[in-house]
């Protein structure tokens, strides 16, 4: 049973052919061969039985002829016939013996003639059964004259006349003898079998044994004569055999055609469905089962699978759209979640500049604030270049310096980093945090360095390092920020900016992005590592884990 479970659909009909069709065809052929063989053996048995029957019947007839001939010698007329030398006496007794004995002797159809012979006076009296036998008169007379006349025992002798064997049964006494000539081909049983099997077998008698191996012979024990017979090596098929052969040929044609039709209408469509399911199982959810030309159940099966896949795809797309909407809402929320007091301070300073009629400074402040607000409210779904992010930082620092801050900004970029992309406000948030939480009363220095490197899996990545001179992070902040479970986000009242950047990195890049906070002496150090993204047209949600 385990073997059957591993059979593939495209091989199932090959196994059917090997294990069912071929044995069935071989069985039918063997059955036909067996019937032909048994018919041949039966036919041969019939011919051998016929030969035995002919031989036995010829022997029985010979015994009867011998008895009738012997009975003729018991009469006084035959004794006088044998011991007389007068032609008149011999003729008189011979006619009497002939008249008395021919009825019994000629009762056997094999007897063609009987002859009375007296050598003392040269008397020869034949009696023939039919007119045809008269043509054998001279040959019979010559042969009878050569037969031995000694003793009274019946002597059976075979002689050929016109190349045909005849059996001579002769009884002699002194001068006279009586001879009965037997033609074994006149035997009724022999004639009957020859008539029945004239188209299938041949029977005949011969003195010699034929040398042809295809001819069978049977010796007659009473005389030196052989019955030989032959039959063809092949026999015509019987009606039953012809019917069986027709059925076999019909089945041998019908079964392959049926298997071909089943393969075309069942095996191939099922195999096509199986290959499509393997592709779908491997993750190709856009794969569909092509239209199949098969029975209605298989067509409905394939159509149902396609409908199910379409339904799953629609459900998946709806789920993804819903998930993306939620992610975008979160991104928008985190990007816009900034304390309003910074804007209030800017508005107050702007009002003071206008009151002091320092319109140029007010104009610069408005320009810087508008650029900052434009960057802060940029599309949350799109990456921006690092150059744009750094310009936004530069504008923000200038805005802060216009509000009586003293901030020094340094940039260090390697190679092509300026043209690569990052998440909006991912760096600006930490610059704002450095300015807001500086613990020194002196000027603040913020240094930003950006470089690329290759990770262990040969994946190119970006590393952002933000360092300030504001006194570093409090230990409780480091402890809290370095042990955040991003899979269970919580809305917080403090350090919202850091958490927002961390969570936005997780939403966009998943486990491929890292954010680390640490202190290096009096400096706070922020390190961000992300995959290297170079296409500014890509959408943030394309990176989002959709599972």
Helices and strands as residue ranges (DSSP letters): H 2-5, G 9-11, H 12-16, I 17-21, H 22-72, H 76-83, H 87-105, E 111-118, E 123-128, G 131-136, H 137-146, E 155-161, E 164-173, E 176-182, G 184-186, H 188-196, E 201-206, E 215-220, E 225-231, H 239-262, I 263-267, H 268-281, H 296-336, H 341-355, H 359-376, E 384-385, H 386-401, E 407-413, G 417-419, E 421-422, H 428-436, E 444-454, E 460-468, H 475-481, H 496-509, G 510-512, E 514-520, E 523-531, G 540-542
